[in-house]
Amino acid sequence: MSQSQVWHPFTQHALEPAIPEIVRTEGAYLCKADGTRILDAISSWWVVTHGHRHPRIVKAIETTAASLDQIIFAGFTHEPAERLAKALVGLAPAGLDRVFYSDSGSTAVEVALKMALGYFRNIDAPRSRIVVMEHSYHGDTIGTMSVGARGVFNAAYEPLLFEVDTIPFPAAGREQETLDRFEAVSRDRRAAALIVEPLVLGAGGMLMYPAWVVAELKKIAEASGTLLIADEVMTGWGRTGTMFACEQASISPDILCTSKGLTGGVIPLAATLATDAIFQAHYSQDRRKTFFHSSSYTANPIACAAALANVEIWRDEPVAERVADLSAKQAAGLRRFRDNPFFSDSRATGTIAALDLRTGSAGYLAEIGPQLRAFFLERGLLVRPLGNVLYLLPPYCITGDELDGLYDAIEEAGERFGAKP
Ligand SMILES: *Cc1c(COP(=O)(O)O)cnc(C)c1O
C-alpha cells in the first residue's frame, strides 16, 4: 500500500508496517482479499454492537436509500428522524425529551456544550465554565479536546484549548476526593456543566468507577444548578450491561450524548438528548435565543433508518440476554488473570474487560503498543491496547470459543512482553 495517498487516523505512517486492506466484514470478523479473517475484538473502535453488517440494518439502509437521501433539516423533517426521536426518548433515562441530531461523537459533545452555555445565557444567568473528569476523552475537535485529558495527543493544539476545571478520577477508595472537588468547583455557580463518561472512561485506559459516584455527582450538580452532561458515546447501547450506563446510577442527566452504537456501528449518526427545560430556554419569540448549530448531514435519513433498525433489533432479538451472557463470559475470562504476575488491575463493567500489562514503560507512544498490536494481528486478532492497557470490547455476537482464544493470546502476550513486579 506504499502508493496509497490516504492519511490514516492516529497513525504514524513512518513507523506503521503495511496497512491491511479489508474487503468484507461479517459478524465479528474483518476479511482480507486472500480470505484471511481477523477477529474484531474492539468492535472497530467501539462502534459495532450486534456484529458487522447486521442484515436488518443493511436492509433498512437499502430500503430507505430507494426513497430518501440527505435533505436539509432546518425547516424540513422526515419520518425516520421523527420515529427515531420518539424511540430514543423512550429508551433514554426519563426526562430527556428533546433530540438534536448530528453525525459523530465529537459533534454530539460539541452540541451538548453549546446547549449548556446557551441555556444559561438564555435564562439570563450566564455561566461558561465546564467541569471535567481527569483522564476523560470526549473527542478530537478543538472543543472536545478542551474538555478531555491533555497529553501528547493534543500538545500541539494546546494553545487553542479552553480552560476547564478538573475533578480527580474517582479511583477505588478515593471517590470522596472527586465529590469534594466537584462540590468546591461548583459552589461559586460559574460552572455551566459537568461532563462525564459514566462508569467507564474509554480512551483514558478503560478506567472504571462505580455507579454510586455518578449518582452523587448528579446530586452535587443539582444542588448548585450545574448541568450534568453524560457522554455515553462509548458506554451506550449495552456496552456497560444496560442500555445506557446512567441507568445503573438511577439518574437522568440533563444532556446525554450518543453515537457509536446508535446505528449498530454501521453508518455515522449521533444524537444529543436534552431535557425540556434546556429546549424551553431556547424557545422564544426572540430569534437570538435560537440554538445555532447544524451539520450538513444532520439527521441523514438513511442513517436514521439504520438507527431505527438497531432499535428494532433491541426490541425483537434477545440482545439484553446476549449482553448479559457476554458480560458473564468477560468476568470469567478475567478470573484467569487473578494470579498472573504479568498483569494487574483486571476489571470489567458489562461487556468491557480490561487489564494492565506490567511493563517498564507505559504511555501510548511506548513501543510496546505497536508490538502488541502486531503480536495479536499475527494471530488473526484485532486488539489495540491503550498504552499498556489490554482490553476486549467485542461485538455481542462473539462466541465463547472466540473469547477463549482471545484470552489465550492475552496470556501469551503477558509472557512475551510483560515484566513481573
Ligand atoms: C469515541 C468517543 C467520542 C468521539 O466520538 P467520534 O465519533 O470519534 O467523534 C466522544 N466521547 C467518547 C466517550 C468516545 O468514546
Ligand as a Chemical Component Dictionary entry (heavy atoms), coordinates in Angstrom:
data_LIG
# 
_chem_comp.id                   LIG 
_chem_comp.type                 NON-POLYMER 
_chem_comp.pdbx_formal_charge   0 
_chem_comp.three_letter_code    LIG 
# 
loop_
_chem_comp_atom.comp_id 
_chem_comp_atom.atom_id 
_chem_comp_atom.alt_atom_id 
_chem_comp_atom.type_symbol 
_chem_comp_atom.charge 
_chem_comp_atom.model_Cartn_x 
_chem_comp_atom.model_Cartn_y 
_chem_comp_atom.model_Cartn_z 
_chem_comp_atom.pdbx_ordinal 
LIG C1 C1 C 0 -15.284 7.984  20.620 1  
LIG C2 C2 C 0 -15.747 8.923  21.658 2  
LIG C3 C3 C 0 -16.090 10.248 21.337 3  
LIG C4 C4 C 0 -15.876 10.824 19.963 4  
LIG O1 O1 O 0 -16.661 10.206 19.002 5  
LIG P1 P1 P 0 -16.278 10.368 17.455 6  
LIG O2 O2 O 0 -17.422 9.738  16.740 7  
LIG O3 O3 O 0 -14.989 9.623  17.282 8  
LIG O4 O4 O 0 -16.133 11.810 17.175 9  
LIG C5 C5 C 0 -16.605 11.044 22.329 10 
LIG N1 N1 N 0 -16.774 10.582 23.574 11 
LIG C6 C6 C 0 -16.447 9.328  23.923 12 
LIG C7 C7 C 0 -16.682 8.878  25.319 13 
LIG C8 C8 C 0 -15.908 8.455  22.982 14 
LIG O5 O5 O 0 -15.557 7.223  23.338 15 
# 
loop_
_chem_comp_bond.comp_id 
_chem_comp_bond.atom_id_1 
_chem_comp_bond.atom_id_2 
_chem_comp_bond.value_order 
_chem_comp_bond.pdbx_ordinal 
LIG C1 C2 SING 1  
LIG C2 C3 SING 2  
LIG C2 C8 DOUB 3  
LIG C3 C4 SING 4  
LIG C3 C5 DOUB 5  
LIG C4 O1 SING 6  
LIG O1 P1 SING 7  
LIG P1 O2 DOUB 8  
LIG P1 O3 SING 9  
LIG P1 O4 SING 10 
LIG C5 N1 SING 11 
LIG N1 C6 DOUB 12 
LIG C6 C7 SING 13 
LIG C6 C8 SING 14 
LIG C8 O5 SING 15 
# 
